[in-house]
Every structure is written in C-alpha cells, then in structure tokens.
Amino acid sequence: MKNVFAFLCLFALTFSAFSQEKETDSTKVEKLDEVLVKAVRVDAKSPITHSNVTKKEIEKRNLGQDIPVLLNFLPSVVTTTDAGAGIGYTGIRVRGVSSQSTNVTINGIPYNDAESLGTFWVNLGDFASSVESLQLQRGVGTSTNGSGAFGASINVLTDAVSNEASGEISNSFGSFNTRKHTVKFSTGLLNNHFEIAGRLSNIQSDGYIDRASSNLKSYFLQGSYVDDNTLIKAITFGGNEVTYQSWYGFEAATVGAIGFNPNIDENRRFNIAGIQFDDEGNFEGYHNNQVDDYSQDHYQLHWNQRYNNQWSTNLGLNYTYGRGFFEEYVDDYLYSNIYFSSDATFEFLGIDPITVNGEEVNSMDYIRRRWLDNDFFVINANANYKENNLDMIFGGSYSNYKGDHFGEVIWAEYADQIDFEERYYDGSSVKTDLSFFAKANYRLNEKISLYGDLQLRNINYETEGISSDLVLFEVDKDFTFFNPKAGITYDVNSNNDLYFSYARANREPNRTDFENDNAVKPEQLNDFELGWRHNKNNFTFNANAYFMLYNEQLVLSGQLDNVGNPIRTNSGESYRLGLELEAIIPVTSQFTIQPNATISSNKNVETIASINGEIVNLGKTDISFSPELVAANALVYRPVQNLQMSLLTKYVGEQFLSNTESEFSKLDSYLTNDFNISYTLYPKSVFKSIVLTGLVNNIFNETYVSNGYYYTFDDDFSNPGAVTTIEGAGFYPQATTNFLVGATLKF
C-alpha cells in the first residue's frame, strides 16, 4: 500500500499546487519538458562528446529489445545479453568501461543501483516506449547526479506533455516465442493546463539460450500541469520481471564434467542453471523456478518554474521501492563434486550432521532465495540563470538508500533439520550521497565559448550483518570528491567548430568490491577530449580524440562472484587512448550512409599476477573487455516518404576477458548485420496512422560471443611439490538469425 500512497501524495501535490488558471502557450511545453534534464545534459556546442537519440529514432527498432541493444550502433558502444536475444539481462560498455561505471539518470534522477552501481535494465521492461529522448555522453561528461560517470553517462527524458489526445496499441512477435504488447494513451491538454498519460506493457520471450525466459510487466503513468512559466509532473513507473537465470554462461570444463557436450559450437544454447542430479551424479532434470523475481516502483515529482527571461528553477523528488529475490536449487552433487563449494553442507547452513540409515549425512539438496528489499529517496534542486552571453546552472542532489539483504531456505531434502522461518543470513546497508555543482557556458566573443563545471560530492556507506557467504560484512566508509571540469569551443565558421575539454572524476567502490577486498581504493580519472565537428548541407562529420588517464581504476578481473556480479580490482595506473569518428553522408536525397568507428589503445601500465605459484610482473597489458576497434554503419534508404529500410552493421574487435592477456581469455572479434524496415500508413478513418516494423537480427547467421568471464586457481594436488595455475573461461553465445515484426496502431 505504501507505493500507492506515495503516488497519490505526489499526484495530490501536483494538482493542489495551483488554484489559479493562466493562459497557456502550448508551444512552450516541449521546452519546459527539456528543462527537467538541463542540469545533466549538454547542448550541441558544448565541449563534451555526446550523441542524442530521439523518440522517432527509437521507435523504428522498438520491438521489445532492451535500451542497451537499441543503443548498440552508437560510437564506442558494445552491448551484450545473457539470454542471447536482447531481452532480459542486458549490458552496455562504452569505450570499454563497464556498466558499473556508466551513470544513468531518468529525468535527472539517479537510476544506478546505489550499492552495486550497476544498471539493471531488465527492471525497465519496454521503457523505450516511454522515452522522449536520451543523450549518451562519452567520457566523464558534465556533472551529473548519483554515482559519477566514469566512462559514459546516459540521460533519459521520459514522454513530453502532449497537446492532443491520443491512443496507441502496439504488438510485436518474433523468434524464440517473443512477443510484446503495449497500450498507451494521453488525454492531451485538458482545460489548456492538465494532461494525464500512461502505458501498460508486457514482454515475454523464451530466450535464445535454453530456458532463458523473460516475463516483463511494466507501467508508466504521469499527470502534468502546465502554463506559460510552470511545468509540474507527477510520474510513476515500474513493474515486475521474472527472468530464468542464464548468467552462468557456457563454461566448457564444467559442462563436460557433468556429462554434457563441452563443444560450444555444437551446444551453444546449453544452460546449467537449475540443473539437478541424484546422489550418484545422474542427470535428473532442471528446477523449473530458477528465476530472478524482482519488482521496482518509482515515484517522481518535478516542478519547473520560470520566473522571467533570466531565472528558472527545477525541483525533483523521487522515491523508489525495490523488492525481490532470486531462487536457486542447491544440488548437493553439483556443489560438492563439481564446484567444490561448501554451500550444500550442513556446516554452511549452521546445522549438525545427522545419521540416515546408519550413515552420517552432512550435506543435502535444498532451495534457497536471496532477497533484496530496498528504499531509495532523492531530492534534486537547481537554478538556471541566463543573460546575454552567460548561461549558468547550479544546484545540488541528496539521496538516501536503505537495503536489506537476507536469505531463506524454502525447501530442503531433510526438512526437519531446517527452521524455515529463520533467515540463514541477514544484513543491511545505508548509503547517503550529497553533491553540489555549478556549471556555466560563457560566450567570450563570436568565436570562443568557455565552459566550466565544479562538483563537490560526499558519500557515506555503512553495512552491518552477515553477507550471503555467511561471513561478517561490516563497512563504514566516507568519501569526499572534488570533480572540476573545463572546456573551450572555437567556432571556425558556421559549419565547423573545434573543442577541447578536461574533466576529473572520482568514484567510490561498490558493494562487491568491498566484499572481495575491504582495503579497495576509490578510482580517479583525468579525461582529456579534443574534437572537431562539421555540419554542412546535411553532411555531418565528427572526430574526437580522447585520453583517459586513470589512477587505481577498478577494472574487471574477468571473474564473477557466486551471484554473478563481476569482480573488479584496482589496477594502479592505466589509460585509454582513442579516436572516435562518425559521419552522416547523404549520397542522394533518398540514401544516406552513417558510419562510425573507434580506434583505441587501452592499457594497464603494470600488471602483477600469480602464475604457477610465482608472482610475475607482466608489464604493460591490455585492459580487460576493451577491444581496440569498434565500428558500426547504417545504410539508410527511403525510396518514398513513408518507407525506410536500413542495413545495420556492427564490428567488435578481439578483446581479453582478463588483464593478463592470457590466450585462454581471448574473445574473438565478430561482425553482425541487422536489417530494419519501417512503413507507415495513413488511413482516412479510425486510425491516425499504422506503423509496420520488421527487424531481422544477424542476417548472415554469425555464431558469435559478445561477453564472458575468466578465472584461475592454483592446483597443488595433481603435482605434489609444485603449484600449477589452472585457467578457465565462460562465454555468453548470442543468437543466430532471428526476427521481430510489429504493428503500431495510433489514434
């Protein structure tokens, strides 16, 4: 009930705030909407490297796949999906930087999970259908709210206020039993001031990987008040996701050890999640509820007020309520004989061995659920001042996160040994984040514009209780960061400008970092960007060189913890040096070419590793998950006004899953091609338009892997007197040729 109550309170605040009507200029509505993200976005002339994506561009491929997949063809972007088909758990890396270092805001409100710092797009099913626009900033970017951008930031603006009433029904179907059903509406402006709009969606898919199913139910509802100088929005969105686990990937050694075909080329859809054996190791089947089941509800209130031509303010309030679990069948044979883990033992569960048929038993099969229950509160406030050549914005953000982590056993082979009412681990955490910023653009003369940006950020993170590994987990850390940024833009002429910027970012470790190393250090980045932008007669060309110099960068080690979280480690000094190129080339009035490419060198200055029992200095090595070449291209053909066909190409060069450049951890390069077609009909009655969309992914049936993990351990049993380092790697195969088709009826 508290989530319903929260939204009713926000909704009441919206419509009780104004009792006096004013005349409305509807042409100002869209600009007022854009102010909601002004504090975290930059404009076209800013010395910040960025890409903008509009609602119209999103709609052409919005057939159910998650937002990272829809951004796949932007410069320096690499995306991946656990289930292999773009629905469910998906991830995005920009310039080789992991999603934990990508800041995401929705209407200026931080979306990253406060503890893991990651972004779980699976909790935003069909959110693309409620996006007005988004901006992806590469590098440090401008100051933002929440966890600092350490490689990129994604700033999302939800649906703008609509002047006219409308309705929309959208359905799509495709491979792997995928289907998406969406209903949207807007009342338009009522009495020239009020609008109510909303969306309901359901996406389901079996996934490319065996049993990697997704069932995503979501909603979006907003009430708005607008007049000449005021915009107030009360927004709620969220939903529930039930996703069968596929985050284990394909790890050949384990697959072979349990008696299945370890050849990934022949058995690439295999999923070990939920597998069950008898006591002798004979395969029995799969647990049918090995799922992640999580619900998340967001409540936002935004009040934008324009006082005169110089001053305006924006206030944003947010409450997010998240709760859910992932369920896991702990198979005694698998954990004891394959994983060599103690999780199936009585000792792990804190109970004494028992005697069964005259034999001592100290392990068993059981089913556990690991829960997360959290509350997240945010307040953002900023003011904007404009006069002549100065555009300045300043403000602050405060957030408070409270999370409960606990586990329960819901079934056990020897049920009389378990107290099902008792949590087998229990812990809590609190995180506060307070930041202040001031940023300004100043036009010095007709040629030169200056940009400055200062941010002060303080974080406190505290935990207590027992972790899921049943060890004491207590953290009490304070961090204070100062993040300055500065830049200059030089207008060569009306078609060309040059820019240079410097930005510093500091970022705290996340929960998993502390779990693996309580002495982990925060990371620091100095980011230098130099660019040229050209725009003439619909021909656009952008070139950007970047040098990202890190101190104690938390790089992905390649390993995963026991709940699938990537393990990171401080790397001392490291850097990313790259060149990004992108263009829009109008060959004819009907045909355009839109290429982009990133060439980079990503290095740890010094890498220390333990190999065969000896500490070895490997010198300079490639940073994990950082390909040297990432490229994309779109061939777009519009033979008639209502028809568009696109051939979308993506190339990702080879990369390592570890920082040791082990050949065992190498991920091969891959090249994929998708075909997208969109046709719009304008009937004379009933519907305003009918949009027919088709998407064929991977049209040349490439068998490729987009992600993986790598591990090592020392084996001193097979060769007494010596230590041998054993290597292993797991991979996430992606779908071969597959399709999606859809129809959207607008009225």
Protein Blocks (a to p, Z undefined) as FASTA:
>chain_A
ZZmmmmmmmmmmmmmmpcbdcdddfklmmmmmmmmmmmmmccfkbccdcddddfklmmmm
mgoiafklmmmmgghiacddfklnopajddddeehiafklcccdeehiafbdfklopacf
klmghklmmcfbdcddehjbpadehjddfkbacddddddddfbdcddddddddehhiacd
dddddebjahhlaccdddddddddebjbghiacdddddddddddddfkbccddddddddd
ddddfklopafklmmmnopafbfklmmmbcfehpacdfkopafbdcfklccddddddddd
dddddfblmbccddddddddddddddddddfklmmmmnopaklpmklnopacddeehiac
fbdcdddddddddddddddddddddehjbccdddddddddddddddddfbdfblmlpcfk
bcfbdcddddddddddddddddfblmbccdddddddddddddedjdfkopacdddddddd
ddddddddddfblmbccddddddddddddfklmmmomkbccdddddddddddddeehiac
dddddddddehiacdehiacfeopacdddehjaddddddddddddfblmbccdddddddd
dddfbdcddeehiacdebjaddehiafbdcdddddddfbfkbccdddddddddddfbfno
paklpccdddddddddddddddfehiabdcdddddehklopacdfbdcddddddfklmgh
iacddddddddddddddddddddddZZ
